[in-house]
Amino acid sequence: MTFTVMIPARLGSSRLPGKPLVDILGEPMIRHVHDRARESGAGEIYVVTDSDEVKEAVAAFGGSCIMTSTSCQSGTERLAEAVKKLDMAPEQIVVNLQGDEPMMSPRCIQQVAQGLRQHPDCSIATLCETISDMAEMRDPNIVKVIRDARYCALYFSRAPIPWDRTHFGRHESEDSVSGRGSRLGWRHIGLYAYRAGYILDYVDRGPCFLEETESLEQLRALYHGDRILVLEANDDTGWGVDTPDDLERIRSRMRKDG
């Protein structure tokens, strides 16, 4: 199966400035992310950025960059610009691998590409993992998803969904709820596969109310009636890097893994 991985990367992170270029085991983070994409068997890999510094770092390890406008408001807008520059066929599958995911499993990258290929009725494929801890259910930085019987998304939210009225509303400790031994919900993993033509259509629609309210781009697709396949991740998705603490945790884990 042929698919393309695009890695949007920008330097302007408020919580961790210069994020794509931070050092992890002697290499910039963007190289580790690129390595995960290469290990997935992707036919082509592009780092999509508006930064000359990122472009130089990618060129130093032999990767390919596509330069995009500084006016792009999101990684998806960067992908759309790259799709146009490459004149990609509308049916070409593109995996959006975030530039701050140095531990993303190559198997998961393959999984979203294959999932979209096998479901022509879906516009997007993405992943989820089990949540069994109540603190995670209540954390607005952890995006939750609920799915229908065909594993397609019904809704994504920063709120704890579905709301278990039997337990969540009662005066129980978080430990007692978490210790019930069952799944509380599904955590969304921000790894996406789309067809190139759909990326252009998606960007042309512009933001919707739900997307702006929750600050979740994927709600634009649901608002317009598009189907999003949400598969349970078939491997460890690792951790993303948003803060200095995340970075130190990643460095420690990758040292142990060798």
Secondary structure, DSSP 8 states (H G I E B T S, - for coil): ---EEEEEE-S--SSSTTGGG-EETTEEHHHHHHHHHHHTT-SEEEEEES-HHHHHHHHHTT--EEE--TT--SHHHHHHHHHHHHT--TT-EEEE--TT-TT--HHHHHHHHHHHHH-TT-SEEEEEEEE--HHHHH-TTS-EEEE-TTSBEEEEESS-SS--TTTTTSS--HHHHHTTSS--EEEEEEEEEEEHHHHHHHHHH---HHHHHHT-THHHHHHTT--EEEEE-SS-------SHHHHHHHHHHHHHH-
